[in-house]
């Protein structure tokens, strides 16, 4: 993952930035080979949680020391509803298979995704990994990064380069078939059915800090698929930068994963 500026963001084939005016100039984190996470908008900060918590006693924000101690107390004792008053809106570009896992998180997350029924924009962009993983022999949910040395032991019948070539070849054939169907006059809503889940898609996501923490518990974890781990780590960087007190207390008292500490 790397931070990217608007000038470094991927360009639209017809010229200009692929990001719209809402995301122009916003800070982005590059994820995988062609993806990104951009923080488009935010409402609130650490003290929004403090203010929401203190209203129970008819009080408001106080000194840095007292407010930070309150955040620690809330996290330590699991009083998490005040953190719902911190909201984020992200613009995300990710492979479809990552997004399908992401959208399993339905509480506190509101997405709107690009529709291949209405547009063919960037339909030829696919995720090409820089490595190959093989199935873990003991854990059905896990996989291990493959090296050509392992191939000599029979864990993969070909080398990494050949496996990656097969992936790219399927992408190319799928895209060519899609273009052929479109040129024949087939509706986009039908032509799209042949596109693979490695295709990139984009969506806007509005969420709150409490829901974000739950997402990080499950996806910033070695038990999650590697690709979605990378997106979770990008969200964590934005959380840390915008709400440092809450993020630090979250890692100390609530975080259930194993990648962020």
C-alpha positions as CSV (number, residue, x, y, z in Angstrom):
1,X,0.0,0.0,0.0
2,X,1.2,3.5,-0.8
3,X,-0.2,6.9,-0.5
4,X,-1.1,8.5,-3.9
5,X,-1.9,12.0,-4.9
6,X,-4.5,13.0,-7.5
7,X,-1.7,13.5,-10.0
8,X,-0.5,9.9,-9.6
9,X,-4.0,8.3,-9.7
10,X,-4.8,6.0,-12.6
11,X,-5.9,7.8,-15.8
12,X,-9.1,7.3,-17.8
13,X,-8.5,5.9,-21.2
14,X,-10.0,9.0,-22.8
15,X,-7.8,11.3,-20.8
16,X,-7.9,13.0,-17.4
17,X,-8.2,11.4,-14.0
18,X,-10.6,8.5,-13.5
19,X,-11.6,10.0,-10.2
20,X,-14.6,12.4,-10.2
21,X,-14.8,15.9,-8.8
22,X,-15.9,14.6,-5.4
23,X,-12.6,12.7,-4.9
24,X,-10.3,15.2,-6.7
25,X,-7.6,16.3,-4.4
26,X,-8.5,13.8,-1.7
27,X,-5.9,11.6,-0.1
28,X,-5.8,8.1,-1.5
29,X,-4.0,4.8,-0.6
30,X,-3.1,2.5,-3.5
31,X,-4.1,-1.1,-2.9
32,X,-3.2,-4.2,-4.9
33,X,-2.1,-3.5,-8.5
34,X,-4.9,-1.1,-9.7
35,X,-7.1,-0.5,-6.6
36,X,-7.4,2.3,-4.1
37,X,-9.2,3.6,-1.1
38,X,-9.9,7.4,-0.9
39,X,-11.3,9.2,2.1
40,X,-13.9,11.4,0.4
41,X,-15.7,12.9,3.4
42,X,-15.7,12.7,7.2
43,X,-18.0,14.0,9.9
44,X,-16.6,14.1,13.5
45,X,-13.4,13.1,15.2
46,X,-12.2,11.8,18.6
47,X,-14.1,14.4,20.4
48,X,-17.4,13.5,18.7
49,X,-17.3,10.3,20.7
50,X,-16.5,12.2,23.9
51,X,-19.3,14.7,23.4
52,X,-21.8,11.8,22.7
53,X,-20.7,10.0,25.8
54,X,-20.8,13.0,28.1
55,X,-24.3,14.0,27.1
56,X,-25.6,11.3,29.5
57,X,-24.4,13.5,32.4
58,X,-25.2,16.8,30.8
59,X,-21.6,17.6,30.1
60,X,-19.4,18.4,27.1
61,X,-15.8,18.1,26.0
62,X,-13.0,18.9,28.5
63,X,-9.2,18.9,28.4
64,X,-7.1,16.7,26.2
65,X,-6.1,14.5,29.1
66,X,-9.7,14.0,30.4
67,X,-11.1,13.4,26.9
68,X,-8.5,10.9,26.1
69,X,-9.0,9.1,29.3
70,X,-12.7,8.9,28.6
71,X,-12.1,7.3,25.2
72,X,-9.8,4.7,26.9
73,X,-12.6,4.0,29.4
74,X,-15.2,3.6,26.7
75,X,-13.1,1.2,24.7
76,X,-11.9,-0.8,27.7
77,X,-15.5,-1.3,29.0
78,X,-17.1,-1.9,25.6
79,X,-19.2,1.3,25.5
80,X,-19.0,1.7,21.8
81,X,-22.2,3.5,20.7
82,X,-20.5,7.0,21.1
83,X,-18.1,6.0,18.3
84,X,-21.1,5.7,15.9
85,X,-21.1,9.6,15.8
86,X,-17.8,9.5,13.8
87,X,-18.6,8.8,10.1
88,X,-16.5,8.3,7.0
89,X,-17.3,8.1,3.3
90,X,-14.8,6.2,1.2
91,X,-14.4,5.8,-2.5
92,X,-13.0,2.3,-3.2
93,X,-11.8,0.4,-6.2
94,X,-11.4,-3.3,-5.6
95,X,-11.8,-6.7,-7.4
96,X,-15.3,-8.0,-7.4
97,X,-14.4,-11.0,-5.2
98,X,-13.1,-8.7,-2.6
99,X,-16.2,-6.5,-2.7
100,X,-18.5,-9.5,-2.3
101,X,-16.7,-10.4,1.0
102,X,-16.8,-6.7,2.0
103,X,-20.5,-6.4,1.5
104,X,-21.1,-9.2,4.0
105,X,-20.7,-6.4,6.5
106,X,-24.2,-4.9,6.4
107,X,-24.7,-3.2,9.7
108,X,-23.4,0.3,9.8
109,X,-22.1,0.2,6.2
110,X,-24.0,1.8,3.3
111,X,-22.5,1.1,-0.1
112,X,-23.4,2.2,-3.7
113,X,-21.6,0.3,-6.4
114,X,-21.0,1.0,-10.1
115,X,-23.4,-1.0,-12.3
116,X,-22.3,-2.9,-15.3
117,X,-25.9,-2.8,-16.4
118,X,-25.5,0.9,-17.2
119,X,-21.8,1.5,-18.0
120,X,-18.8,-0.2,-19.5
121,X,-16.4,2.2,-17.9
122,X,-13.0,0.6,-17.1
123,X,-14.5,-2.8,-17.9
124,X,-11.1,-4.0,-19.1
125,X,-9.4,-3.6,-15.7
126,X,-8.6,-6.8,-13.9
127,X,-6.6,-7.8,-10.8
128,X,-3.3,-9.4,-11.7
129,X,-1.7,-10.7,-8.5
130,X,2.1,-10.5,-8.0
131,X,2.2,-14.0,-6.4
132,X,0.4,-17.3,-6.4
133,X,-0.9,-19.0,-3.3
134,X,-1.5,-22.7,-2.7
135,X,-4.1,-24.2,-0.4
136,X,-3.1,-24.8,3.2
137,X,-3.2,-28.5,3.8
138,X,-4.5,-28.1,7.4
139,X,-6.7,-25.0,7.3
140,X,-9.4,-24.9,4.6
141,X,-9.7,-21.1,5.0
142,X,-6.0,-20.5,4.6
143,X,-3.5,-20.4,1.7
144,X,0.2,-20.0,1.5
145,X,2.4,-18.0,-0.9
146,X,3.9,-20.3,-3.4
147,X,7.5,-20.3,-4.5
148,X,9.0,-22.2,-7.4
149,X,11.1,-24.2,-4.9
150,X,7.9,-25.7,-3.5
151,X,7.0,-26.9,-7.0
152,X,9.9,-29.4,-6.8
153,X,8.0,-31.0,-3.9
154,X,4.8,-31.3,-5.9
155,X,2.7,-28.6,-4.2
156,X,2.1,-27.0,-7.6
157,X,2.5,-28.7,-10.9
158,X,3.8,-25.6,-12.7
159,X,5.7,-22.5,-11.9
160,X,4.3,-19.2,-10.8
161,X,4.7,-17.4,-14.1
162,X,2.7,-20.1,-15.9
163,X,-0.1,-19.8,-13.4
164,X,-0.2,-16.0,-13.8
165,X,-0.2,-16.3,-17.6
166,X,-3.3,-18.5,-17.4
167,X,-5.1,-15.9,-15.3
168,X,-4.2,-13.0,-17.6
169,X,-5.2,-15.1,-20.7
170,X,-8.7,-15.7,-19.3
171,X,-9.0,-12.0,-18.5
172,X,-8.1,-11.1,-22.1
173,X,-10.5,-13.6,-23.6
174,X,-13.3,-12.6,-21.4
175,X,-12.9,-8.9,-22.2
176,X,-12.6,-9.7,-26.0
177,X,-15.8,-11.7,-25.8
178,X,-17.6,-8.9,-23.9
179,X,-16.6,-6.4,-26.5
180,X,-17.7,-8.7,-29.2
181,X,-21.1,-9.1,-27.6
182,X,-21.5,-5.3,-27.1
183,X,-20.6,-4.7,-30.7
184,X,-23.2,-7.3,-31.8
185,X,-25.8,-5.2,-30.0
186,X,-26.2,-7.4,-26.9
187,X,-27.3,-5.3,-23.9
188,X,-24.7,-4.6,-21.2
189,X,-26.8,-6.3,-18.6
190,X,-26.4,-9.6,-20.5
191,X,-22.9,-9.1,-21.9
192,X,-21.6,-8.6,-18.3
193,X,-22.4,-12.2,-17.3
194,X,-19.2,-13.5,-18.8
195,X,-16.9,-11.1,-16.9
196,X,-14.8,-12.8,-14.1
197,X,-14.8,-11.8,-10.4
198,X,-11.2,-10.6,-10.8
199,X,-12.6,-7.6,-12.6
200,X,-12.3,-4.3,-10.7
201,X,-15.4,-2.5,-9.5
202,X,-15.9,0.8,-7.7
203,X,-18.2,1.9,-4.9
204,X,-18.8,4.6,-2.3
205,X,-19.1,3.5,1.3
206,X,-20.4,5.5,4.2
207,X,-19.8,4.0,7.6
208,X,-19.1,4.9,11.2
209,X,-16.2,4.2,13.5
210,X,-17.9,1.4,15.4
211,X,-18.8,-0.5,12.3
212,X,-15.3,0.2,10.9
213,X,-13.8,-1.4,14.0
214,X,-15.9,-4.5,13.6
215,X,-14.7,-4.7,10.0
216,X,-11.1,-4.4,11.1
217,X,-11.6,-7.1,13.7
218,X,-12.5,-9.6,11.0
219,X,-10.7,-8.4,7.9
220,X,-7.4,-7.0,9.3
221,X,-6.8,-10.6,10.4
222,X,-4.6,-13.4,9.2
223,X,-7.8,-15.5,8.9
224,X,-9.1,-13.2,6.1
225,X,-8.2,-13.5,2.5
226,X,-4.9,-11.6,1.8
227,X,-6.5,-9.2,-0.7
228,X,-9.2,-7.9,1.6
229,X,-6.5,-7.7,4.4
230,X,-4.8,-5.1,2.2
231,X,-8.0,-3.0,2.0
232,X,-8.6,-3.3,5.7
233,X,-5.1,-2.0,6.4
234,X,-5.8,1.0,4.2
235,X,-8.9,1.8,6.2
236,X,-7.0,1.4,9.4
237,X,-4.5,4.0,8.2
238,X,-7.2,6.5,7.6
239,X,-8.8,5.7,11.0
240,X,-5.4,6.2,12.7
241,X,-4.7,9.5,11.0
242,X,-8.1,11.0,11.6
243,X,-9.0,9.6,15.1
244,X,-5.6,8.8,16.7
245,X,-7.0,8.6,20.3
246,X,-9.8,6.3,19.3
247,X,-7.6,4.2,17.1
248,X,-4.9,3.7,19.9
249,X,-7.6,2.8,22.4
250,X,-9.2,0.4,20.0
251,X,-6.0,-1.5,19.4
252,X,-5.3,-1.6,23.1
253,X,-8.7,-2.7,24.4
254,X,-11.0,-4.0,21.5
255,X,-9.1,-5.1,18.5
256,X,-9.6,-8.9,17.9
257,X,-7.3,-9.3,14.8
258,X,-3.6,-9.8,14.6
259,X,-2.3,-7.6,11.8
260,X,-2.4,-4.0,13.1
261,X,-0.5,-4.4,16.3
